[in-house]
């Protein structure tokens, strides 16, 4: 039950559990970096991306006659298994690590090598037949594998986020149609402004999301640029002259992502600008989602003493002491995700700035922060749609009453009764607490039929010619 195998590295010999696919480099990384408690194996996109890169490299090296066909086939088969979801529990190094991602790359090299050895009929750790560095890592360096893996993984995550945002947008758009005839008062600076429909308010939420879907899609295009073939610093040392283009083509074939090789690999190996750009757009998404959730909490505040214009679905009891209290817990959790994403953006910004000379050693924390932002935003959009937006209802009578009693209504009536009369009505309404609708009729400024026509939603909520 406790059998081990011995592996050697430049620091000496270590015993590895006999059944482990990882090796000595992974063991030392686990001992050195007990930081987040989150392993790279928990980031499915990253492990799939690493396997795709190693598979593409094995294919390219075989194409160039640098890797024996049997070894290439074994590496490819091992990578395909990992891409299908197997052995992810063997990727055990912490997501936050020193070494610019070397521990992640070596964890991948060792797992793939040991699975390939099994497929060739050899024991794990018998690296005479297939070696993690010499064969799995052939023509590569951590410094081109790890950044490329982050880009491939980010591409997958961003497109899932875009799809989830589109679904949330559709939910808002459906509510906009449902509420298209619900008149209410718009507000600026929390003060009553002019009438609008609740549908217009929800349509604005939908449009804001749609704009950010486009911005995310644009940002995703930036991360298609990879530096595979750069090896250590971008000069391509130890790689075949044709390797960079060959591995790019193979990676595009394996992943279906239209990756392109950076025009200058020295620049690409040290530059984290694409991650800063993507993170900035994620922050934009977070800010606007949070603003939307602030609005939902305000509009649903009450149930008696607040705005109480809409009702959010009741999801759980809101208090351990106040009976009957229900809180806007779904918008609240989305707010908190937004705060985290904004903080992650600062981390990514500082890590990108801290790069020195030909390499940025801090890409692991960039990856950790970026992947958390993406995954948490996906979950936040999903719970906001399912547990909140689709169940929202409007308090139609309260909204109509608020319009009729609002002093802001005089702005809509100004073209019909004149500025002076409108001002007089507004002052009296404010002084007496009476409604604008009531006062206009009482003063004979408009007939009820004409006033009702002017106050129709289609007249109040878009540019119109004056009602004669």
Wavefront OBJ file of the C-alpha trace (Angstrom):
o trace
v 0.000 0.000 0.000
v 2.932 2.351 0.607
v 5.126 1.385 -2.338
v 7.286 4.131 -3.791
v 9.638 4.759 -6.663
v 12.770 6.877 -6.540
v 13.225 9.884 -8.828
v 16.213 12.188 -9.184
v 16.614 15.876 -9.941
v 19.450 18.381 -9.513
v 18.789 18.559 -5.757
v 18.986 14.802 -5.234
v 16.757 11.753 -4.884
v 13.167 11.669 -3.606
v 10.655 8.903 -3.086
v 7.432 9.248 -5.090
v 4.253 7.203 -4.518
v 4.455 4.354 -7.016
v 0.983 4.984 -8.393
v 1.480 8.750 -8.879
v 1.716 10.109 -12.408
v 3.489 13.218 -11.169
v 7.187 13.147 -10.295
v 9.965 14.774 -8.325
v 9.583 18.286 -9.750
v 5.902 18.282 -8.855
v 6.652 16.981 -5.354
v 9.087 19.805 -4.641
v 6.585 22.379 -5.924
v 3.861 21.019 -3.640
v 6.242 21.334 -0.695
v 7.403 24.818 -1.692
v 4.094 26.504 -2.503
v 1.337 25.747 0.041
v -0.283 29.081 -0.763
v -3.866 29.135 -2.021
v -4.934 25.557 -1.462
v -6.240 25.622 -5.036
v -4.465 23.227 -7.412
v -4.023 23.742 -11.129
v -6.022 20.544 -11.595
v -9.083 22.432 -10.397
v -8.853 24.735 -13.424
v -10.169 22.441 -16.128
v -9.500 24.904 -18.962
v -5.844 25.241 -17.991
v -5.190 21.479 -17.869
v -6.955 20.943 -21.190
v -4.912 23.783 -22.691
v -1.623 22.338 -21.409
v -2.493 18.924 -22.848
v -3.413 20.490 -26.187
v -0.070 22.310 -26.332
v 1.913 19.175 -25.476
v -0.059 17.233 -28.078
v 0.573 19.881 -30.729
v 4.281 19.927 -29.826
v 4.545 16.139 -30.144
v 2.842 16.301 -33.534
v 5.081 19.132 -34.743
v 8.253 17.434 -33.491
v 7.225 14.219 -35.246
v 6.509 16.168 -38.442
v 10.041 17.578 -38.281
v 11.635 14.186 -37.597
v 12.700 15.189 -34.087
v 10.555 12.713 -32.153
v 10.286 8.984 -32.843
v 6.811 7.947 -34.055
v 6.191 5.553 -31.147
v 6.998 8.217 -28.570
v 4.941 10.792 -30.428
v 1.921 8.484 -30.578
v 2.172 7.693 -26.860
v 2.417 11.381 -25.901
v -0.499 12.272 -28.173
v -2.639 9.471 -26.715
v -1.857 10.582 -23.158
v -2.725 14.177 -24.027
v -6.008 13.156 -25.615
v -6.956 11.316 -22.425
v -6.205 14.390 -20.339
v -8.168 16.622 -22.700
v -11.072 14.207 -22.255
v -10.965 14.796 -18.493
v -8.747 12.019 -17.202
v -5.877 12.406 -14.691
v -6.776 15.968 -13.695
v -6.370 14.879 -10.070
v -2.672 14.351 -10.809
v -2.126 18.075 -11.424
v -1.479 18.962 -7.817
v 0.757 22.038 -7.688
v -0.719 25.219 -6.234
v -2.046 27.773 -8.702
v 0.084 30.467 -7.053
v 3.742 29.508 -7.349
v 7.200 30.923 -7.853
v 9.175 30.133 -10.980
v 7.061 31.788 -13.683
v 4.950 28.662 -14.151
v 7.783 26.109 -14.300
v 6.072 23.936 -11.685
v 2.890 23.859 -13.748
v 4.801 22.950 -16.905
v 6.772 20.211 -15.144
v 3.641 18.796 -13.516
v 2.195 18.477 -17.023
v 5.415 17.024 -18.446
v 5.598 14.386 -15.717
v 1.957 13.322 -15.854
v 2.010 13.051 -19.637
v 5.355 11.218 -19.636
v 4.256 8.648 -17.056
v 0.946 7.971 -18.777
v 2.767 7.668 -22.109
v 5.210 5.205 -20.515
v 2.270 3.055 -19.428
v 0.879 3.129 -22.946
v 4.273 1.996 -24.233
v 4.289 -0.867 -21.730
v 6.799 0.581 -19.255
v 6.602 1.485 -15.568
v 6.035 4.983 -14.300
v 9.334 6.734 -13.677
v 11.258 4.617 -16.217
v 12.345 7.727 -18.049
v 14.980 5.910 -20.150
v 12.205 5.158 -22.604
v 10.377 8.486 -22.572
v 11.499 11.517 -20.583
v 9.422 14.482 -19.282
v 12.018 17.050 -20.381
v 13.705 15.457 -23.347
v 10.558 14.221 -25.116
v 7.356 15.732 -23.684
v 9.003 19.165 -23.383
v 10.987 18.880 -26.640
v 11.383 22.234 -28.481
v 9.657 24.018 -25.594
v 10.236 26.091 -22.495
v 7.953 27.007 -19.631
v 8.288 30.533 -20.963
v 6.385 29.779 -24.149
v 4.212 26.873 -22.958
v 2.757 28.522 -19.860
v 1.747 31.870 -21.438
v 0.231 30.030 -24.386
v -1.715 27.741 -22.044
v -3.101 30.772 -20.225
v -4.287 32.222 -23.518
v -5.923 29.006 -24.687
v -7.622 28.562 -21.314
v -8.753 32.190 -21.212
v -10.225 31.889 -24.717
v -12.422 28.997 -23.568
v -13.525 30.737 -20.380
v -14.260 34.051 -22.049
v -16.491 32.455 -24.643
v -18.456 30.649 -21.940
v -18.840 33.975 -20.144
v -20.008 35.684 -23.336
v -22.619 32.956 -23.831
v -23.844 33.274 -20.231
v -24.037 37.060 -20.547
v -26.088 36.626 -23.723
v -28.526 34.422 -21.825
v -28.804 36.997 -19.035
v -29.292 39.728 -21.623
v -32.162 37.765 -23.139
v -33.800 37.530 -19.719
v -33.616 41.307 -19.302
v -34.909 41.816 -22.851
v -37.891 39.536 -22.205
v -38.738 41.514 -19.095
v -38.431 44.718 -21.129
v -41.157 43.432 -23.448
v -43.301 42.273 -20.516
v -43.018 45.700 -18.846
v -43.286 47.794 -22.026
v -46.665 49.252 -20.983
v -45.784 49.910 -17.338
v -45.413 53.661 -16.802
v -43.140 54.897 -14.012
v -41.027 57.859 -13.025
v -37.436 57.933 -14.099
v -34.910 59.273 -11.625
v -31.707 61.253 -11.796
v -29.601 61.695 -8.676
v -32.317 59.677 -6.881
v -34.788 62.498 -7.524
v -37.871 62.197 -9.724
v -37.120 63.251 -13.295
v -39.505 62.456 -16.158
v -41.732 59.492 -16.979
v -40.479 56.364 -18.673
v -41.607 52.761 -18.868
v -40.295 49.965 -16.748
v -39.655 48.218 -20.048
v -37.258 50.985 -21.089
v -35.441 50.602 -17.790
v -34.988 46.854 -18.273
v -34.099 47.272 -21.925
v -31.231 49.529 -20.850
v -29.938 46.721 -18.619
v -30.038 44.371 -21.609
v -28.217 46.806 -23.886
v -25.463 47.389 -21.324
v -24.799 43.648 -21.231
v -24.835 43.425 -25.012
v -22.204 46.134 -25.283
v -19.936 44.224 -22.923
v -20.407 40.985 -24.857
v -18.921 42.789 -27.860
v -16.061 44.221 -25.825
v -15.219 40.764 -24.433
v -15.255 39.268 -27.910
v -12.830 41.956 -29.037
v -10.541 41.312 -26.067
v -10.588 37.578 -26.773
v -9.108 38.265 -30.195
v -5.983 39.661 -28.520
v -5.240 36.418 -26.704
v -5.142 34.427 -29.921
v -1.544 35.633 -30.292
v 0.846 33.049 -28.868
v 4.604 32.764 -28.413
v 5.096 29.005 -28.924
v 8.504 28.522 -30.499
v 10.026 31.323 -28.454
v 11.542 28.821 -25.958
v 13.464 30.601 -23.190
v 13.342 34.317 -24.072
v 12.027 34.530 -27.617
v 15.129 33.700 -29.660
v 13.910 30.164 -30.363
v 17.088 28.514 -29.084
v 16.855 24.658 -29.074
v 13.882 24.718 -31.474
v 13.889 23.794 -35.173
v 13.618 26.825 -37.519
v 10.248 25.572 -38.779
v 8.930 24.549 -35.384
v 7.074 27.751 -34.460
v 4.867 27.720 -37.541
v 4.430 23.962 -37.448
v 3.340 23.903 -33.791
v 1.010 26.865 -34.343
v -0.756 25.011 -37.140
v -0.989 21.855 -35.067
v -2.330 23.744 -32.048
v -5.010 25.378 -34.190
v -5.891 21.929 -35.503
v -6.113 20.401 -32.016
v -8.052 23.207 -30.336
v -10.056 24.734 -33.159
v -8.835 28.168 -32.043
v -7.394 30.370 -34.834
v -4.146 31.079 -32.978
v -1.479 33.267 -34.553
v 2.242 33.447 -33.789
v 3.397 36.792 -32.443
v 5.486 38.736 -34.988
v 8.281 39.253 -32.446
v 8.716 36.407 -29.976
v 11.128 38.314 -27.720
v 8.471 40.971 -27.185
v 5.684 38.434 -26.847
v 7.505 36.419 -24.185
v 7.765 39.355 -21.794
v 4.534 41.214 -22.606
v 1.405 40.645 -20.493
v -0.586 43.438 -22.116
v -3.271 41.100 -23.457
v -4.057 39.892 -19.945
v -4.276 43.473 -18.702
v -6.661 44.290 -21.535
v -8.882 41.262 -20.896
v -8.930 41.959 -17.163
v -9.876 45.560 -17.826
v -12.875 44.439 -19.856
v -13.845 41.969 -17.114
v -13.718 44.880 -14.690
v -15.993 46.832 -17.011
v -18.455 43.923 -17.018
v -18.274 43.735 -13.229
v -18.838 47.461 -12.746
v -21.907 47.503 -14.977
v -23.349 44.312 -13.499
v -22.904 45.767 -10.037
v -24.589 49.017 -11.063
v -27.509 47.007 -12.448
v -27.787 45.069 -9.192
v -27.696 48.316 -7.215
v -30.683 49.465 -9.282
v -32.556 46.215 -8.715
v -32.056 46.509 -4.962
v -33.276 50.114 -4.977
v -36.298 49.420 -7.166
v -37.335 46.485 -4.976
v -36.677 48.200 -1.637
v -39.539 48.024 0.811
v -41.855 46.250 0.874
v -43.864 49.173 2.267
v -41.466 51.993 3.099
v -39.148 51.816 0.063
v -39.517 52.260 -3.687
v -41.328 48.921 -4.005
v -41.639 49.343 -7.773
v -40.670 45.752 -8.555
v -40.682 42.492 -6.649
v -37.643 40.234 -6.688
v -38.269 36.519 -6.186
v -38.135 35.579 -2.509
v -35.271 33.079 -2.235
v -34.712 32.688 1.512
v -35.564 34.109 4.920
v -33.738 37.376 5.377
v -33.231 37.655 9.099
v -32.655 35.596 12.198
v -34.518 38.185 14.299
v -37.015 40.018 12.036
v -39.920 37.746 11.024
v -41.050 37.971 7.423
v -37.992 39.889 6.215
v -36.766 38.964 2.725
v -33.535 40.412 1.370
v -32.257 40.909 -2.211
v -29.653 38.180 -1.746
v -29.043 37.426 -5.421
v -28.137 41.001 -6.441
v -26.044 41.180 -3.261
v -23.937 38.169 -4.197
v -23.417 39.547 -7.704
v -22.257 42.834 -6.171
v -19.671 40.904 -4.168
v -18.410 39.053 -7.237
v -18.008 42.432 -8.916
v -15.941 43.735 -6.018
v -13.688 40.674 -6.289
v -13.224 41.115 -10.042
v -12.249 44.752 -9.552
v -9.670 43.664 -6.970
v -8.392 40.936 -9.287
v -7.871 43.562 -11.967
v -5.581 45.484 -9.644
v -3.613 42.289 -8.931
v -3.251 41.556 -12.651
v -2.200 45.133 -13.334
v 0.501 45.064 -10.661
v 1.755 41.625 -11.707
v 2.018 42.694 -15.352
v 3.873 45.849 -14.351
v 6.318 43.870 -12.206
v 7.806 41.944 -15.127
v 11.533 42.430 -15.661
v 13.556 42.275 -18.851
v 12.792 39.200 -20.997
v 10.198 37.476 -18.780
v 7.356 38.130 -16.380
v 7.764 35.828 -13.389
v 4.346 36.682 -11.997
v 2.067 35.109 -14.571
v 0.840 32.482 -12.063
v -0.972 35.125 -10.002
v -2.236 36.695 -13.230
v -3.690 33.307 -14.176
v -5.124 32.728 -10.707
v -6.850 36.108 -10.679
v -8.019 35.989 -14.284
v -9.538 32.515 -14.076
v -11.328 33.351 -10.833
v -12.779 36.512 -12.367
v -14.071 34.617 -15.383
v -15.473 31.635 -13.487
v -17.127 33.761 -10.805
v -18.669 36.111 -13.370
v -20.101 33.118 -15.234
v -21.648 31.819 -12.016
v -22.889 35.292 -11.043
v -24.596 35.874 -14.401
v -26.206 32.453 -14.204
v -27.610 32.869 -10.701
v -28.771 36.420 -11.452
v -30.711 35.187 -14.477
v -32.207 32.020 -12.980
v -32.773 33.077 -9.388
v -33.707 36.704 -9.905
v -34.423 38.297 -13.287
v -36.804 35.701 -14.688
v -38.974 35.922 -11.589
v -39.266 39.711 -11.288
v -42.775 41.196 -11.233
v -43.926 44.820 -11.399
v -46.060 46.679 -8.871
v -48.139 48.279 -11.615
v -50.651 50.185 -9.466
v -47.953 51.706 -7.287
v -45.973 52.780 -10.343
v -48.978 54.425 -11.985
v -49.872 56.217 -8.761
v -46.322 57.481 -8.384
v -46.461 58.963 -11.881
v -49.769 60.710 -11.276
v -48.572 62.115 -7.952
v -45.061 63.021 -9.048
v -44.101 66.649 -9.328
v -41.803 65.577 -12.139
v -44.884 65.033 -14.279
v -45.115 68.773 -14.921
v -42.103 68.518 -17.226
v -44.214 66.441 -19.609
v -47.094 68.926 -19.317
v -44.957 72.040 -19.773
v -45.449 72.168 -23.594
v -49.234 72.130 -23.078
v -49.854 74.439 -20.114
v -46.789 76.672 -20.306
v -43.776 77.122 -18.075
v -45.406 79.607 -15.678
v -48.498 77.468 -15.077
v -46.360 74.334 -14.799
v -44.204 76.027 -12.174
v -47.289 77.099 -10.210
v -48.638 73.547 -10.287
v -45.305 72.111 -9.198
v -45.007 74.478 -6.239
v -48.547 73.821 -5.081
v -48.123 70.074 -5.441
v -44.952 70.207 -3.385
v -46.561 72.437 -0.729
v -49.815 70.536 -0.363
v -48.783 66.995 -1.220
v -51.514 66.820 -3.847
v -50.945 65.217 -7.245
v -50.095 67.075 -10.437
v -52.849 65.241 -12.303
v -55.447 66.385 -9.761
v -54.265 70.009 -9.723
v -54.146 70.363 -13.514
v -57.763 69.227 -13.738
v -58.844 71.407 -10.824
v -57.312 74.524 -12.374
v -58.916 73.770 -15.730
v -55.555 73.794 -17.472
v -56.430 70.694 -19.510
v -59.461 68.526 -20.031
v -59.350 65.063 -18.532
v -59.547 63.462 -21.970
v -56.636 65.495 -23.252
v -54.619 64.967 -20.047
v -55.175 61.212 -20.194
v -54.068 61.189 -23.817
v -50.919 63.196 -23.065
v -50.110 60.855 -20.172
v -50.283 57.688 -22.250
v -46.978 55.753 -22.083
v -46.375 56.139 -25.809
v -46.716 59.915 -25.499
v -44.588 60.318 -22.391
v -41.682 58.026 -23.115
v -40.406 59.005 -26.553
v -40.180 62.067 -28.798
v -43.664 63.022 -30.024
v -45.443 65.847 -31.700
v -47.618 67.771 -29.284
v -51.149 66.466 -28.842
v -53.506 69.030 -30.394
l 1 2 3 4 5 6 7 8 9 10 11 12 13 14 15 16 17 18 19 20 21 22 23 24 25 26 27 28 29 30 31 32 33 34 35 36 37 38 39 40 41 42 43 44 45 46 47 48 49 50 51 52 53 54 55 56 57 58 59 60 61 62 63 64 65 66 67 68 69 70 71 72 73 74 75 76 77 78 79 80 81 82 83 84 85 86 87 88 89 90 91 92 93 94 95 96 97 98 99 100 101 102 103 104 105 106 107 108 109 110 111 112 113 114 115 116 117 118 119 120 121 122 123 124 125 126 127 128 129 130 131 132 133 134 135 136 137 138 139 140 141 142 143 144 145 146 147 148 149 150 151 152 153 154 155 156 157 158 159 160 161 162 163 164 165 166 167 168 169 170 171 172 173 174 175 176 177 178 179 180 181 182 183 184 185 186 187 188 189 190 191 192 193 194 195 196 197 198 199 200 201 202 203 204 205 206 207 208 209 210 211 212 213 214 215 216 217 218 219 220 221 222 223 224 225 226 227 228 229 230 231 232 233 234 235 236 237 238 239 240 241 242 243 244 245 246 247 248 249 250 251 252 253 254 255 256 257 258 259 260 261 262 263 264 265 266 267 268 269 270 271 272 273 274 275 276 277 278 279 280 281 282 283 284 285 286 287 288 289 290 291 292 293 294 295 296 297 298 299 300 301 302 303 304 305 306 307 308 309 310 311 312 313 314 315 316 317 318 319 320 321 322 323 324 325 326 327 328 329 330 331 332 333 334 335 336 337 338 339 340 341 342 343 344 345 346 347 348 349 350 351 352 353 354 355 356 357 358 359 360 361 362 363 364 365 366 367 368 369 370 371 372 373 374 375 376 377 378 379 380 381 382 383 384 385 386 387 388 389 390 391 392 393 394 395 396 397 398 399 400 401 402 403 404 405 406 407 408 409 410 411 412 413 414 415 416 417 418 419 420 421 422 423 424 425 426 427 428 429 430 431 432 433 434 435 436 437 438 439 440 441 442 443 444 445 446 447 448 449 450 451 452 453 454 455 456 457 458 459 460 461 462 463 464 465 466 467 468
